């Protein structure tokens, strides 16, 4: 198993095990939408990045992890962002999960933050298939999940982003 070095903050695990499209460990969905990009767009997401698109076909060695769509993240020269704001119950524990893959093209970086606090920071991500990452956070009532990324000569891929109530 290829492990990606450099995990920072509240990241609590990664696994190659196949999970159901909705993720595991949840007790129902939160008002978080289009995490699998199945609308064929970045609907409900705020995107600030060039060379970033939703795909419904194999490209650059990637295919959707689940469903028929996924996001290709390829901003060049500086980090781009993809974020979503959502409402929830303040104080509730949330489990954030997502699948990420890399074509290994350098330079690249990938980071995830929740309300501005880093959950995961990766740099020089080697070639990898889909890897599942997850973290547990405390909801504030009005939250934002943000992915920051850069891949100057290639792409990173993102699929099946979930936010669920943790047990």
C-alpha positions as CSV (number, residue, x, y, z in Angstrom):
1,X,0.0,0.0,0.0
2,X,1.3,3.4,-1.0
3,X,1.1,5.9,1.9
4,X,1.2,9.6,1.2
5,X,3.6,11.4,3.6
6,X,2.6,14.5,5.6
7,X,-0.7,14.5,7.4
8,X,-1.3,17.5,9.6
9,X,-4.1,18.5,12.0
10,X,-7.1,16.5,12.8
11,X,-6.8,13.8,10.1
12,X,-7.8,10.6,11.8
13,X,-7.3,7.9,9.2
14,X,-7.1,6.7,5.7
15,X,-8.0,3.4,4.2
16,X,-8.2,1.7,0.8
17,X,-11.3,-0.3,1.8
18,X,-14.2,0.2,-0.5
19,X,-17.1,2.1,1.2
20,X,-20.6,2.6,0.2
21,X,-21.1,5.8,-1.9
22,X,-22.6,7.6,1.1
23,X,-19.7,6.8,3.4
24,X,-19.7,5.0,6.7
25,X,-20.2,6.0,10.3
26,X,-23.1,8.4,9.6
27,X,-26.5,8.7,11.0
28,X,-28.0,10.4,8.0
29,X,-26.9,13.1,5.7
30,X,-26.4,16.8,6.6
31,X,-27.4,19.6,4.3
32,X,-24.2,19.1,2.3
33,X,-24.9,18.7,-1.4
34,X,-23.3,17.3,-4.6
35,X,-20.3,15.7,-2.9
36,X,-20.0,13.2,-5.7
37,X,-20.4,15.8,-8.4
38,X,-23.2,13.7,-9.8
39,X,-25.0,16.8,-11.1
40,X,-22.2,17.0,-13.7
41,X,-21.2,20.4,-12.3
42,X,-19.9,22.2,-9.2
43,X,-23.5,23.1,-8.2
44,X,-23.6,24.1,-4.5
45,X,-19.8,24.5,-4.5
46,X,-17.8,27.8,-4.6
47,X,-15.0,27.3,-7.1
48,X,-12.0,29.6,-7.4
49,X,-9.6,27.7,-9.7
50,X,-8.6,27.4,-13.3
51,X,-8.1,24.1,-15.0
52,X,-10.6,22.4,-12.7
53,X,-13.7,20.6,-14.0
54,X,-16.2,17.9,-13.4
55,X,-15.6,14.8,-15.5
56,X,-17.9,11.9,-16.5
57,X,-15.2,9.8,-18.3
58,X,-11.8,8.4,-17.7
59,X,-9.1,11.0,-18.0
60,X,-5.4,11.3,-17.0
61,X,-5.6,7.8,-15.4
62,X,-8.6,8.6,-13.4
63,X,-12.2,7.2,-13.5
64,X,-14.9,8.0,-11.0
65,X,-14.5,6.4,-7.6
66,X,-18.3,5.9,-7.4
67,X,-21.2,7.1,-9.5
68,X,-20.5,8.6,-12.9
69,X,-18.7,11.9,-12.1
70,X,-15.7,13.2,-10.2
71,X,-13.7,16.5,-9.9
72,X,-10.4,17.0,-11.7
73,X,-8.3,19.6,-9.7
74,X,-5.5,21.1,-11.8
75,X,-4.9,24.7,-10.9
76,X,-1.4,25.9,-12.1
77,X,1.0,28.4,-10.5
78,X,-1.0,29.0,-7.3
79,X,-3.5,27.1,-5.2
80,X,-7.2,27.1,-6.2
81,X,-10.1,26.4,-3.9
82,X,-13.3,24.4,-3.9
83,X,-15.6,25.0,-0.9
84,X,-19.1,24.5,0.3
85,X,-20.9,26.3,3.2
86,X,-23.7,24.4,5.0
87,X,-25.9,24.6,8.1
88,X,-26.0,22.0,10.8
89,X,-26.5,21.7,14.5
90,X,-24.0,23.6,16.7
91,X,-22.0,21.2,18.9
92,X,-22.8,18.1,16.9
93,X,-19.9,16.0,15.9
94,X,-19.5,15.6,12.1
95,X,-17.6,13.0,10.1
96,X,-16.1,14.5,7.0
97,X,-14.9,11.9,4.4
98,X,-13.7,12.1,0.8
99,X,-11.7,10.1,-1.8
100,X,-8.7,11.7,-3.4
101,X,-6.2,10.4,-6.1
102,X,-3.1,11.8,-7.7
103,X,-1.4,11.4,-11.1
104,X,1.9,12.1,-9.4
105,X,2.8,15.1,-11.6
106,X,4.9,17.6,-9.6
107,X,4.7,20.2,-8.2
108,X,1.4,19.6,-6.5
109,X,-0.3,20.1,-3.1
110,X,-3.6,19.3,-1.5
111,X,-5.2,20.6,1.7
112,X,-8.5,20.4,3.5
113,X,-9.8,22.8,6.1
114,X,-13.0,23.1,8.2
115,X,-13.9,26.7,9.0
116,X,-10.3,27.7,8.3
117,X,-8.7,25.1,10.6
118,X,-6.5,22.6,8.6
119,X,-7.6,19.0,8.6
120,X,-5.1,17.7,6.1
121,X,-2.0,19.1,4.3
122,X,-0.2,17.1,1.6
123,X,2.7,18.2,-0.6
124,X,4.4,16.4,-3.5
125,X,1.6,13.8,-3.5
126,X,2.9,10.7,-5.4
127,X,0.9,8.8,-8.0
128,X,-1.9,6.9,-6.2
129,X,-5.3,5.4,-6.8
130,X,-8.3,6.5,-4.8
131,X,-7.5,6.9,-1.1
132,X,-10.2,7.5,1.5
133,X,-9.6,10.3,4.1
134,X,-11.8,11.2,7.0
135,X,-11.9,13.4,10.0
136,X,-14.2,14.2,12.9
137,X,-15.0,17.8,13.7
138,X,-17.4,19.8,15.9
139,X,-20.1,21.7,14.1
140,X,-20.7,25.4,14.8
141,X,-24.2,25.7,13.1
142,X,-22.8,27.4,10.0
143,X,-19.8,25.7,8.6
144,X,-17.5,25.7,5.5
145,X,-15.5,22.8,4.1
146,X,-12.6,23.9,1.8
147,X,-10.3,22.0,-0.5
148,X,-7.1,23.8,-1.6
149,X,-5.1,22.4,-4.4
150,X,-2.5,22.9,-7.1
151,X,-1.0,20.6,-9.8
152,X,1.0,22.5,-12.3
153,X,1.3,19.9,-15.0
154,X,-1.4,17.4,-14.1
155,X,-4.4,16.7,-12.0
156,X,-5.5,15.6,-8.6
157,X,-9.0,13.9,-8.4
158,X,-11.7,14.3,-5.8
159,X,-14.9,12.2,-5.4
160,X,-17.6,11.3,-2.9
161,X,-17.2,14.1,-0.4
162,X,-19.5,13.4,2.6
163,X,-20.4,15.3,5.8
164,X,-22.4,13.2,8.2
165,X,-23.3,13.2,11.9
166,X,-20.7,11.1,13.7
167,X,-21.7,8.6,16.3
